[in-house]
Amino acid sequence: MSSSQISRRLAGGALAGLVALATAGPGGAIAASSGPDTTIAVSPRVLIAAPERSPVDFPGVAKVKAGEPLLRNYVVVARDVRFVRGGEVAYAALRMTCPRGRTWRAGTASGDIDVAILDRTVSKKRSVLVMASFDTAETAVGQTAAGTVYALCR
């Protein structure tokens, strides 16, 4: 077992502990949420390859621009994400996996969705864990936030 796997397990345990502490009320009891549950829907991955057009700009990759044809070696992985906000906010962790023989180059999101990379390093990785979220100030309980998470692979 590598030290990176141990670190991930420790980090995951620490994160679970922080979530438990954050949701605990007085006396350590779990606080009940007000309102319905947050529901999350994630589509299967869709691959977009040359000569199709790039759906978005990718930060840090000047060669790929929204609306322009993808270059021969690039592939975009897309997953639609939809949140229906409930009384307690919830987000989605997604594994964005490039096609075999390709590795991660950049990631972004469109619509009402934001994305954050959870892996410590992404260089030369085929699969990267990301967190899809939405703006809680803009999305009230019962409203929907929807968009697409993208990974650029080469």
Backbone torsions as a table, in degrees:
resi	resn	phi	psi	omega
1	MET	NA	130.0	-177.7
2	SER	-81.9	161.3	-179.9
3	SER	-66.9	-27.3	178.9
4	SER	-67.8	-34.4	176.8
5	GLN	-69.0	-38.4	177.5
6	ILE	-64.4	-43.5	179.8
7	SER	-61.1	-41.4	179.2
8	ARG	-63.6	-41.7	179.5
9	ARG	-65.1	-43.2	178.4
10	LEU	-64.2	-42.3	179.2
11	ALA	-64.5	-41.2	178.4
12	GLY	-63.2	-41.9	177.6
13	GLY	-65.1	-41.2	178.6
14	ALA	-64.2	-41.6	178.9
15	LEU	-63.5	-43.3	178.7
16	ALA	-61.7	-39.9	178.0
17	GLY	-64.2	-41.1	178.7
18	LEU	-65.7	-39.8	177.9
19	VAL	-63.2	-42.4	179.1
20	ALA	-62.8	-42.2	178.3
21	LEU	-65.4	-39.6	-177.9
22	ALA	-67.4	-30.7	-178.2
23	THR	-93.4	-6.6	-178.8
24	ALA	-76.8	135.7	176.6
25	GLY	-93.3	-163.9	177.8
26	PRO	-58.1	137.0	179.0
27	GLY	77.3	7.5	176.4
28	GLY	85.1	2.2	179.6
29	ALA	-74.7	147.8	177.8
30	ILE	-73.8	129.1	-179.8
31	ALA	-74.0	138.8	177.6
32	ALA	-81.9	141.0	178.9
33	SER	-79.5	152.0	176.8
34	SER	-101.3	125.2	179.4
35	GLY	100.0	-177.0	-177.8
36	PRO	-70.8	168.1	176.7
37	ASP	-72.9	150.1	171.0
38	THR	-74.9	133.3	176.4
39	THR	-113.4	142.8	-177.2
40	ILE	-128.6	132.7	176.3
41	ALA	-124.1	130.8	180.0
42	VAL	-126.8	128.4	-179.0
43	SER	-80.9	161.2	170.5
44	PRO	-64.0	160.5	-177.8
45	ARG	-71.0	146.2	176.0
46	VAL	-121.3	134.0	-179.8
47	LEU	-101.6	134.0	177.4
48	ILE	-121.8	120.4	-176.2
49	ALA	-130.5	165.8	178.0
50	ALA	-57.0	141.1	11.4
51	PRO	-94.7	14.8	179.2
52	GLU	-62.7	162.4	-178.1
53	ARG	-88.7	147.3	177.5
54	SER	-69.3	132.0	-179.8
55	PRO	-75.0	-23.4	-175.9
56	VAL	-147.9	166.8	168.5
57	ASP	-81.4	145.0	176.4
58	PHE	-110.4	124.0	-178.6
59	PRO	-60.8	133.6	177.4
60	GLY	85.1	-1.9	-179.9
61	VAL	-123.8	93.7	-175.6
62	ALA	-69.3	-22.6	-176.9
63	LYS	-75.2	-16.1	-177.5
64	VAL	-113.9	114.6	-178.2
65	LYS	-123.9	145.4	179.2
66	ALA	-57.9	133.1	177.1
67	GLY	85.2	-10.2	178.9
68	GLU	-99.2	151.8	179.6
69	PRO	-61.2	140.9	176.2
70	LEU	-69.2	145.0	175.2
71	LEU	-69.6	159.4	-171.8
72	ARG	-52.4	-40.2	-173.7
73	ASN	-90.4	-2.5	-175.2
74	TYR	-96.9	145.1	174.8
75	VAL	-135.0	136.7	175.8
76	VAL	-105.9	131.2	174.0
77	VAL	-103.6	127.6	-177.5
78	ALA	-124.8	140.5	175.1
79	ARG	-138.1	122.7	177.0
80	ASP	-76.5	139.9	-179.7
81	VAL	-131.4	135.8	178.3
82	ARG	-134.9	128.8	176.1
83	PHE	-113.2	132.8	166.7
84	VAL	-110.3	109.7	-171.4
85	ARG	-69.1	133.1	175.8
86	GLY	-107.8	-165.7	-179.0
87	GLY	-66.4	-30.4	177.3
88	GLU	-115.9	128.9	-176.9
89	VAL	-71.1	139.2	175.4
90	ALA	-138.9	149.0	179.0
91	TYR	-122.9	174.0	-176.8
92	ALA	-119.2	129.6	171.3
93	ALA	-95.6	126.7	-177.1
94	LEU	-123.1	145.0	171.5
95	ARG	-100.3	114.4	178.2
96	MET	-94.7	112.4	-174.4
97	THR	-112.4	124.5	177.6
98	CYS	-76.3	156.2	175.5
99	PRO	-60.8	155.7	-179.7
100	ARG	-54.0	135.0	-179.7
101	GLY	88.2	-1.1	179.9
102	ARG	-118.7	156.0	177.3
103	THR	-130.0	159.1	-178.4
104	TRP	-61.4	137.4	175.2
105	ARG	-120.2	-43.9	-179.0
106	ALA	-161.4	164.1	177.5
107	GLY	-142.0	154.1	178.1
108	THR	-161.9	179.8	178.6
109	ALA	-143.4	162.0	177.0
110	SER	-132.7	170.2	-179.5
111	GLY	76.7	-143.0	-178.1
112	ASP	-86.8	3.4	-172.4
113	ILE	-98.0	139.7	170.9
114	ASP	-111.1	157.6	179.9
115	VAL	-135.4	141.6	175.5
116	ALA	-131.8	139.1	179.6
117	ILE	-82.8	129.0	-178.9
118	LEU	-95.8	-25.9	178.4
119	ASP	-68.8	144.4	179.2
120	ARG	-69.2	-40.9	177.8
121	THR	-128.1	144.4	179.9
122	VAL	-122.6	-7.8	-178.2
123	SER	-60.5	127.4	177.1
124	LYS	63.6	21.6	177.7
125	LYS	-98.3	142.7	176.5
126	ARG	-85.4	-29.7	-174.5
127	SER	-128.1	131.2	-177.4
128	VAL	-131.2	137.0	178.2
129	LEU	-88.4	128.0	179.5
130	VAL	-128.1	158.7	176.9
131	MET	-112.9	120.9	175.5
132	ALA	-95.1	132.0	-178.4
133	SER	-140.3	-180.0	178.5
134	PHE	-143.7	165.1	-178.4
135	ASP	-81.3	111.6	-177.6
136	THR	-71.1	-20.9	176.9
137	ALA	-73.9	-26.4	-178.2
138	GLU	-94.4	-18.4	-174.4
139	THR	-117.2	109.2	-179.1
140	ALA	-82.2	166.7	177.0
141	VAL	-56.7	129.5	-179.6
142	GLY	93.3	-14.6	178.9
143	GLN	-86.7	162.7	-178.2
144	THR	-110.4	137.2	170.7
145	ALA	-117.3	127.3	-176.7
146	ALA	-137.5	152.1	178.0
147	GLY	-180.0	-165.8	-177.4
148	THR	-131.6	137.9	174.2
149	VAL	-100.1	132.9	-177.2
150	TYR	-121.7	144.8	170.5
151	ALA	-125.7	134.3	175.4
152	LEU	-100.2	125.5	-176.9
153	CYS	-120.4	150.2	176.3
154	ARG	-145.5	NA	NA
